[in-house]
């Protein structure tokens, strides 16, 4: 007895060309997405490293300013690890220090000025009338 035509087709084994094309397209789309994510991760890592270098330089300058004799603290400028910085000192006790430095913007790719303000009080008010 012969099997019906629909039963004969279902017993065949293998993968059709359409299934291979669909699987290839899904794999391609997935790999493109992963490569885009890897590119984004690499850019973010680059900018994070630059920011860490900048803030380490800023911290270095702040520590240097805090180490100066309180009475001799004056406005000035410096360059730390290639980052130019300038500061102004105002006030009497506590003294306000505005540290201005430039950082590279990750969106506009241009130098953006930034300001960090901090205060230093006289550690020995009796010695500095």
N, C-alpha and C positions, 0 to 999 in steps of 0.2 A: 504494500500500500504506500502511496506517495504522501509525503507530508505537504500540508498546505504551504503555499508560497511564503507567507509571512513567517512561518516557523523556520523555514530554511534560512532566511536572512538573519534571524536572531541567533542562530547557532554559529554564525561566522565570528571569528576572533580577529583582533587587531585594532589599530588606531586609525581613524580616518584622517585625511589631510586637513579637514576643517578643525578638528580637535588639536592637531599639531600647531596650526596657525594661531588659534586662540591662545594656547598655552605659551607660545612664543611671544605674542603681544603682551600677555599678562606679565611675563618675565621681564620684558623690555621696559614696561611702565614701572614695575617695581624697582628695577635697577636705576632708572632715571631718577626716581624719587629718592633713592638712597644716595645717589651721587650728589643731588642737590642739597640734601641734608648734610652730607660730609663737607661740601663747600661752605655752607653756612657755619658749621662748627669750626672749620679752619679759620674763617674770618673772625668769628667771635673770640677764638683763642688768641689770635694776633692782637686784636684791640684790647683784650684783657691783659696781655703781657705788657703792652705799651702803657696802659693805665697803671699797672703795678709799678713799673719803672718810674713813672711820673710821680706817683704818690710817695714812693720811697725817697725820691729826690726832695720833694716838698717836706717830708718828715725830717730829712737830714738838715734842711735849712732851718726849720723851726727849732730843732734841737740845738743847732749852732747859735741861733739868736737867743735862746734861753740860757746858753752857757756864757754869754757875754756879761760882763759886769753891769749890773742894773743901771748904774749912773752913767755908763759910757754907751748905752744903747741909743743908736741913731739911725736915721734913714739911710738906705744904701741899695746896692744891687749886687748880684752874683750870678754865676752860672754853675749849676750842679748837674753833672753827667750830661751836659749838652742842653739842659733846660734853663733858659734865661729866667731870672726872678728878680723882682725889685720889691722893696718894702718901705713903708712910711711909718714913722713912729709919732704918735700924738698922745696928748694927755700927760698928767703928772704921776698920779698914783691911784689906780693902776695905769700903766701905759698900754695904749691900744696899738697893735701892730697889724697893718693891712699888708699881707703878702700877695703880690700879683704875679701870676705865672701864666704861661700859655700852654694850652693842650690842644691836640689835634682832634677835631670833630670827626666821628665815624660816619656821619651822614653827609656833611658838606665837604669833607676832606680839606678843611682849611683850619688855620690856627684860630682858636677862640680864647680870649682872655678870661681868666678865672681869678677870684679873689678869696683868700682865706683870712678871716679876721680872728685874732686872739688877743688875750690880755695877759700882761705880766705885772704882778704886784711886787712892790719893794720887799725883799726878804728880811731886811734889817732897817726898818724905818728910823730907828734911833741913830743909825750911822750916817744916813743920808737926809739931812734936814731940808 
